[in-house]
Amino acid sequence: MKRTIVTIALLIGVTIVSCNTKSEEKIPEAVIPASVATDVPYTEARNYFVKNSFREAQLSNPKISSQEKFEAIFGMARTMAKDGIPTPIDFSKQYVIAIINPVTDITTTLSVSTLKQKDNAIILNYDVEEGKKQSFSTQPFLLLVVDTTYQGEIITERNM
């Protein structure tokens, strides 16, 4: 009888222990897909100029989302040419990404390499091409008009 009680107690103990042990089986980690960068459509704004009153501190962030801030930095450069009207910008639906280089007497052209959205960032890769010395100075710049559906921190990267 004593043996039966010990056996039953032992079986109950083994059952309790086996029910309480957690499985040590390794579950494979979920494969997290790498964040995919998608192209962001844009229009390059034409027929504007950087005002002489521009100070670098005015553009601490390359994103300009208001007409007032834009007009404080840029003026319209209308010409009589066929495409002489400045690119229209509707700040209720669009914003501008601006890159402004220092004043120089070297022919300088800024151009877009890529504009992509990745996670919570809009990444602009751009090229700077320098040419010959000029007899006058200019302030090279690049203006991109982007739809407000594309949001995120603006990151600019100059290609070397």
Buried (B, 14 or more C-beta within 10 A) or exposed (E): EEEEEEEEEEEEEEEEEEEEEEEEEEEEEEEEEEEEEEEBEBBEBEBBBBBEEBEEEEBEEBBBEEEEBBEBBBBEEEEEEEEEEBBEBEBEEBBBBBBBBEEBEEEBEBEBEEBBBBEEBBBBBBEBEEEEEEEEEBBBBBBBBBBEEBBBEBEBEEEE
